[in-house]
Amino acid sequence: MSGTSTASGLGWPEALPVPASMRAMLFRRFGPPDVLEQATVGTPRPGPGEVLVQVAAVGIGRLLDLTARAGNHPYATIEPPHILGADHAGTIAALGAGVDSVEVGDRVAVLPGVACGTCVYCADGRQEVCDALTVIGTHHPGAYAQYCVVPARNVHRVPDGITAAMAASLALLGPVAANQMTQAGLRAGQWVLVQGASSALGSTTAAYARYLGAKIISTSRSADKRAAMAAGADLVLDTNAPEFVKRVHEATGGRGVDIAVDNLGDPAVWDTTVDSLARGGTVVTSGAFLGGRVGIDLRRMYSDCHRIIGVRTGNPAAVAELWRQVENGFRAVVDRTFPIARAADAHRYMEDDNSLGRVALTVRPEDWDA
């Protein structure tokens, strides 16, 4: 077992000699949160072009964690026993052959999408489109563990003063939000509608667009969550309100929004999203958590010059831009953290729809016995 200590009050472990075995939180069968259990497994070793990250914190995602654990992942086949954990942050503990971009002891955040690096899309900087894209924690052992092996090109040094939990919360969602706004062509002063803005990605997108100077309309079905989001938006609406579209147009001087982010995929919500668009407006989607099949009026789409853009994940340009904005002061919305020993409680908390923003697990040595 590792005898690492925690550096400073920010939750980052110091890099110490790598042990032969480590603790991991895994599941041996699909099912409810209680299938998560602690186990001792061999510590992975980095190969050429890879690094070993001593995990400090890891974000919890509905698709990548909750759905996968339940055995309902729609995009991947997972064979238990399996270690979850995609977007994470930690300290570089060891380097594989040929790695010179980081050093042992560096504090890094990990983008979990692993692209091939050689296809036409990767050559064009669009790794999110790569046909061979895989995901850490889904197709590879993840970061619900003391150590995780990742490609060196997937890590980014974290600026001083950032907690490990914040870095993990930004590691994936930040680049996705940055890619969303880049693809949509956001300009300061524009109106941005974020459907389901209480979710981890929705809250990050809303906060990021607002940080860049956009005017934000955030939505939620929950009255409590709408009240909590009020300080971070110009207008907060009930997704299902009968006069939803009217309120949007009133707020925007009759034009509608320039950009709408709809990661929900619910047909009824989708219709209000499109009805809320200004002429020349853009809908961005990075998920379809409540459905997936929606109606599109092509005559209206071309008449109003609307665009619909799918953004699967981040890419190197989005990662660089996100962390540049973090250095300038941008932060994600972190709801709360749980120690890794209470991973099942964290999953239950999210399944009960209690969260507003990102929920993360801390993976310090003491968090295994909490």
C-alpha positions as CSV (number, residue, x, y, z in Angstrom):
1,M,0.0,0.0,0.0
2,S,1.1,3.5,-0.7
3,G,2.3,5.7,2.2
4,T,1.8,9.0,0.4
5,S,1.0,12.2,2.2
6,T,-1.1,15.1,1.0
7,A,0.7,18.3,-0.1
8,S,-0.7,21.5,1.3
9,G,-4.4,22.0,2.0
10,L,-5.4,21.7,-1.7
11,G,-5.7,17.9,-1.7
12,W,-2.6,17.1,-4.0
13,P,-0.5,14.1,-3.0
14,E,3.2,14.2,-3.0
15,A,5.0,11.8,-5.4
16,L,6.6,9.0,-3.5
17,P,8.0,5.6,-4.6
18,V,5.3,3.7,-6.4
19,P,4.2,0.5,-4.6
20,A,3.7,-2.9,-6.2
21,S,0.0,-2.9,-5.2
22,M,-2.7,-0.3,-4.7
23,R,-6.2,0.2,-3.5
24,A,-9.0,0.5,-6.0
25,M,-12.8,0.9,-5.9
26,L,-14.3,-1.5,-8.4
27,F,-17.4,-3.5,-9.2
28,R,-17.5,-7.2,-10.0
29,R,-21.1,-7.2,-11.2
30,F,-23.5,-4.6,-12.6
31,G,-26.1,-3.2,-10.2
32,P,-26.9,-0.5,-7.6
33,P,-24.2,1.6,-5.9
34,D,-23.6,-1.1,-3.3
35,V,-21.8,-3.2,-5.9
36,L,-18.8,-0.8,-5.5
37,E,-16.2,-2.4,-3.3
38,Q,-12.6,-1.8,-2.2
39,A,-10.0,-4.2,-3.5
40,T,-6.2,-4.5,-3.6
41,V,-4.9,-4.8,-7.2
42,G,-1.5,-4.5,-8.9
43,T,-0.3,-1.0,-9.5
44,P,-0.2,-0.3,-13.3
45,R,3.0,0.7,-15.0
46,P,3.2,3.3,-17.7
47,G,4.3,2.2,-21.2
48,P,5.9,4.3,-23.9
49,G,4.3,7.7,-24.2
50,E,2.3,7.2,-21.0
51,V,2.5,8.5,-17.4
52,L,1.4,7.1,-14.1
53,V,-0.9,9.6,-12.2
54,Q,-1.2,9.3,-8.4
55,V,-4.9,10.2,-8.2
56,A,-6.0,13.0,-6.0
57,A,-9.6,13.5,-7.1
58,V,-12.0,12.2,-9.7
59,G,-15.3,13.5,-11.0
60,I,-18.4,11.4,-11.1
61,G,-20.5,11.4,-14.4
62,R,-24.0,10.1,-14.9
63,L,-23.1,8.3,-18.2
64,L,-19.5,7.4,-17.5
65,D,-20.1,6.2,-13.9
66,L,-23.7,5.7,-12.9
67,T,-25.0,4.3,-16.1
68,A,-21.9,2.2,-16.6
69,R,-22.0,0.7,-13.1
70,A,-25.7,-0.2,-13.6
71,G,-24.8,-2.0,-16.8
72,N,-26.7,0.3,-19.1
73,H,-23.9,2.1,-20.9
74,P,-25.3,2.8,-24.4
75,Y,-22.0,3.3,-26.2
76,A,-19.6,0.7,-24.7
77,T,-19.4,-2.9,-23.5
78,I,-17.8,-3.1,-20.1
79,E,-16.6,-6.4,-18.6
80,P,-16.5,-6.6,-14.8
81,P,-14.4,-6.5,-12.7
82,H,-14.0,-2.9,-13.7
83,I,-12.5,0.3,-12.2
84,L,-14.5,3.5,-13.1
85,G,-13.2,7.0,-13.1
86,A,-12.7,9.2,-16.2
87,D,-11.9,12.9,-15.6
88,H,-9.4,13.1,-12.8
89,A,-6.5,15.1,-11.4
90,G,-3.4,14.0,-9.5
91,T,0.4,14.1,-9.3
92,I,2.7,12.5,-11.8
93,A,4.3,9.5,-10.1
94,A,6.2,7.9,-13.0
95,L,7.0,8.4,-16.6
96,G,7.0,5.9,-19.5
97,A,9.7,5.8,-22.1
98,G,9.9,8.9,-24.4
99,V,7.9,11.2,-22.1
100,D,9.5,14.6,-21.7
101,S,6.4,16.9,-21.6
102,V,5.9,16.6,-17.8
103,E,8.0,15.6,-14.8
104,V,7.5,13.5,-11.7
105,G,5.8,15.7,-9.1
106,D,3.8,17.8,-11.6
107,R,0.1,18.4,-10.7
108,V,-2.0,17.6,-13.7
109,A,-5.6,17.2,-14.9
110,V,-6.5,14.4,-17.2
111,L,-8.8,14.6,-20.3
112,P,-10.2,11.1,-20.4
113,G,-10.8,10.8,-24.2
114,V,-7.9,8.7,-25.8
115,A,-7.6,9.4,-29.5
116,C,-5.4,7.5,-31.9
117,G,-3.3,10.5,-32.7
118,T,-2.7,9.5,-36.3
119,C,-6.0,9.7,-38.2
120,V,-7.1,12.6,-40.4
121,Y,-9.2,14.1,-37.6
122,C,-6.4,13.9,-35.1
123,A,-4.0,15.5,-37.6
124,D,-6.6,18.3,-37.9
125,G,-6.7,18.9,-34.1
126,R,-10.2,17.4,-33.9
127,Q,-9.5,14.4,-31.6
128,E,-13.1,14.4,-30.5
129,V,-14.1,13.1,-33.9
130,C,-11.5,10.2,-34.0
131,D,-13.1,6.9,-35.0
132,A,-10.9,5.1,-32.6
133,L,-11.7,7.3,-29.6
134,T,-11.8,5.4,-26.3
135,V,-12.4,6.7,-22.7
136,I,-10.4,6.2,-19.5
137,G,-12.7,4.5,-17.0
138,T,-14.8,3.0,-19.7
139,H,-12.5,1.2,-22.2
140,H,-9.5,1.4,-19.9
141,P,-9.1,1.0,-16.1
142,G,-10.1,4.3,-14.5
143,A,-9.2,6.6,-11.6
144,Y,-11.3,5.2,-8.7
145,A,-7.9,4.0,-7.6
146,Q,-4.6,5.3,-6.1
147,Y,-2.9,5.2,-9.5
148,C,-4.0,5.4,-13.1
149,V,-2.0,5.1,-16.3
150,V,-2.9,7.6,-19.0
151,P,-1.3,8.9,-22.3
152,A,1.1,11.8,-21.6
153,R,-0.7,13.9,-24.3
154,N,-3.9,13.7,-22.2
155,V,-2.5,15.5,-19.1
156,H,-2.3,19.3,-18.6
157,R,-0.4,21.0,-15.8
158,V,-2.7,22.6,-13.3
159,P,-2.0,26.2,-12.2
160,D,-1.0,26.9,-8.6
161,G,-3.7,27.5,-6.1
162,I,-6.3,25.1,-7.7
163,T,-7.6,22.4,-5.5
164,A,-7.5,18.8,-6.7
165,A,-11.3,18.6,-6.6
166,M,-11.6,21.7,-8.7
167,A,-9.0,20.4,-11.2
168,A,-10.9,17.1,-11.5
169,S,-14.1,18.9,-12.0
170,L,-12.6,21.0,-14.8
171,A,-10.6,18.2,-16.4
172,L,-13.3,17.0,-18.8
173,L,-16.3,19.4,-18.4
174,G,-14.1,22.5,-18.9
175,P,-12.8,21.5,-22.3
176,V,-16.2,20.3,-23.4
177,A,-17.7,23.7,-22.5
178,A,-14.8,25.5,-24.2
179,N,-15.3,23.4,-27.3
180,Q,-19.1,24.0,-27.3
181,M,-18.6,27.8,-27.2
182,T,-15.8,27.8,-29.7
183,Q,-17.8,25.7,-32.2
184,A,-20.9,27.9,-31.7
185,G,-18.9,31.1,-32.2
186,L,-19.7,32.8,-28.9
187,R,-19.1,36.5,-28.7
188,A,-19.3,38.7,-25.6
189,G,-22.8,40.1,-25.2
190,Q,-24.7,37.3,-26.8
191,W,-27.5,35.4,-25.2
192,V,-26.9,31.8,-24.3
193,L,-29.6,29.4,-23.2
194,V,-28.5,26.4,-21.2
195,Q,-31.1,23.7,-20.7
196,G,-30.6,21.6,-17.6
197,A,-28.1,24.0,-16.2
198,S,-28.0,22.4,-12.8
199,S,-26.1,19.4,-14.2
200,A,-22.4,19.1,-13.9
201,L,-21.8,19.9,-17.6
202,G,-24.7,22.4,-17.8
203,S,-23.5,24.4,-14.8
204,T,-19.9,24.4,-16.2
205,T,-21.1,25.6,-19.7
206,A,-23.3,28.3,-18.2
207,A,-20.5,29.5,-15.9
208,Y,-18.0,29.4,-18.8
209,A,-20.2,31.4,-21.2
210,R,-21.0,33.9,-18.5
211,Y,-17.2,34.3,-17.7
212,L,-16.6,35.1,-21.4
213,G,-19.2,37.9,-21.3
214,A,-22.4,36.1,-22.4
215,K,-25.9,36.8,-21.0
216,I,-27.2,33.5,-19.6
217,I,-30.7,31.9,-19.4
218,S,-30.4,28.8,-17.2
219,T,-33.2,26.3,-16.8
220,S,-34.2,23.5,-14.4
221,R,-37.3,21.6,-13.5
222,S,-36.5,22.0,-9.8
223,A,-37.6,25.1,-7.9
224,D,-34.9,24.7,-5.4
225,K,-32.2,24.4,-8.0
226,R,-33.6,27.4,-9.9
227,A,-33.3,29.4,-6.7
228,A,-29.7,28.3,-6.2
229,M,-28.8,29.2,-9.8
230,A,-30.2,32.7,-9.7
231,A,-27.0,34.4,-8.8
232,G,-25.2,32.9,-11.8
233,A,-27.6,33.8,-14.6
234,D,-29.5,36.8,-16.0
235,L,-32.7,34.8,-16.1
236,V,-33.6,31.4,-14.6
237,L,-36.7,29.5,-16.0
238,D,-38.6,26.3,-15.4
239,T,-37.9,24.1,-18.4
240,N,-41.6,23.0,-18.5
241,A,-43.2,26.4,-17.9
242,P,-46.0,27.1,-20.4
243,E,-44.7,30.5,-21.3
244,F,-41.1,29.5,-21.5
245,V,-40.5,30.6,-25.1
246,K,-42.4,33.9,-24.5
247,R,-40.2,34.7,-21.5
248,V,-37.0,34.0,-23.5
249,H,-38.1,36.3,-26.3
250,E,-39.1,39.0,-23.8
251,A,-35.7,38.8,-22.1
252,T,-33.8,39.0,-25.4
253,G,-35.7,42.0,-26.9
254,G,-37.8,39.7,-29.1
255,R,-34.8,38.2,-30.9
256,G,-34.3,34.9,-29.1
257,V,-31.0,33.5,-28.0
258,D,-27.9,33.3,-30.1
259,I,-26.7,30.0,-28.7
260,A,-28.8,27.2,-27.0
261,V,-27.1,24.3,-25.3
262,D,-29.4,21.3,-25.0
263,N,-27.7,18.1,-23.7
264,L,-31.0,16.6,-22.7
265,G,-32.5,15.2,-25.9
266,D,-36.0,15.3,-24.6
267,P,-38.4,16.0,-27.6
268,A,-40.5,18.5,-25.7
269,V,-37.5,20.4,-24.4
270,W,-35.9,20.3,-27.8
271,D,-38.9,22.0,-29.3
272,T,-38.7,24.9,-26.9
273,T,-35.0,25.1,-27.4
274,V,-35.4,25.6,-31.2
275,D,-38.4,28.0,-30.6
276,S,-36.1,30.1,-28.4
277,L,-33.4,30.6,-31.1
278,A,-32.8,33.9,-32.9
279,R,-32.4,33.9,-36.6
280,G,-28.9,32.6,-37.3
281,G,-28.8,31.0,-33.9
282,T,-27.0,27.7,-33.0
283,V,-28.0,24.7,-31.0
284,V,-25.1,22.8,-29.4
285,T,-25.6,19.3,-28.0
286,S,-23.2,17.1,-26.0
287,G,-25.5,14.4,-24.9
288,A,-29.0,13.0,-25.0
289,F,-29.7,12.0,-21.4
290,L,-33.5,12.1,-21.6
291,G,-34.1,10.7,-25.0
292,G,-32.2,11.1,-28.3
293,R,-34.7,11.3,-31.1
294,V,-36.2,14.7,-31.7
295,G,-38.0,16.4,-34.6
296,I,-36.4,18.9,-36.9
297,D,-38.2,21.3,-39.2
298,L,-35.7,21.6,-42.1
299,R,-37.7,24.3,-43.8
300,R,-37.5,26.4,-40.7
301,M,-33.8,25.5,-40.2
302,Y,-32.7,26.8,-43.6
303,S,-35.1,29.7,-43.6
304,D,-33.8,31.0,-40.2
305,C,-30.2,29.9,-40.9
306,H,-30.1,27.8,-37.8
307,R,-27.2,25.4,-37.0
308,I,-27.1,22.2,-35.0
309,I,-23.7,21.1,-33.7
310,G,-22.7,18.0,-31.9
311,V,-19.7,18.3,-29.6
312,R,-18.6,14.9,-28.3
313,T,-15.8,16.1,-26.0
314,G,-12.9,18.4,-25.8
315,N,-9.7,18.6,-27.9
316,P,-6.2,19.9,-27.4
317,A,-7.2,23.5,-28.4
318,A,-10.1,23.4,-26.0
319,V,-8.0,22.1,-23.2
320,A,-5.4,24.8,-23.7
321,E,-8.1,27.5,-23.9
322,L,-9.9,26.2,-20.8
323,W,-6.8,26.2,-18.7
324,R,-5.8,29.7,-20.0
325,Q,-9.2,30.9,-18.7
326,V,-8.6,29.1,-15.4
327,E,-5.4,31.0,-14.9
328,N,-7.4,34.1,-15.5
329,G,-9.9,33.2,-12.8
330,F,-12.5,30.9,-14.3
331,R,-13.8,28.2,-11.9
332,A,-16.3,25.4,-12.3
333,V,-19.3,24.7,-10.0
334,V,-18.4,22.0,-7.5
335,D,-21.4,20.7,-5.6
336,R,-19.6,18.6,-3.0
337,T,-17.0,15.9,-2.6
338,F,-17.0,12.5,-1.0
339,P,-14.0,10.4,0.1
340,I,-13.4,7.4,-2.2
341,A,-14.5,5.0,0.6
342,R,-18.0,6.5,0.3
343,A,-18.2,6.1,-3.5
344,A,-21.5,4.3,-3.2
345,D,-23.0,7.1,-1.2
346,A,-21.8,9.6,-3.8
347,H,-23.5,7.5,-6.5
348,R,-26.7,7.4,-4.5
349,Y,-26.6,11.2,-3.9
350,M,-26.4,11.8,-7.7
351,E,-29.1,9.2,-8.5
352,D,-31.4,11.1,-6.1
353,D,-30.8,14.2,-8.3
354,N,-29.5,16.2,-5.3
355,S,-26.5,17.7,-7.1
356,L,-26.0,21.2,-8.5
357,G,-22.7,21.1,-10.3
358,R,-20.0,18.6,-10.2
359,V,-19.7,15.8,-7.6
360,A,-16.2,14.5,-7.1
361,L,-14.4,11.8,-5.1
362,T,-11.2,12.6,-3.2
363,V,-8.6,9.9,-3.3
364,R,-6.1,10.9,-0.6
365,P,-4.6,8.1,1.6
366,E,-7.0,8.9,4.4
367,D,-10.0,8.8,2.1
368,W,-9.9,5.0,1.8
369,D,-10.8,4.5,5.4
370,A,-13.3,7.4,5.8
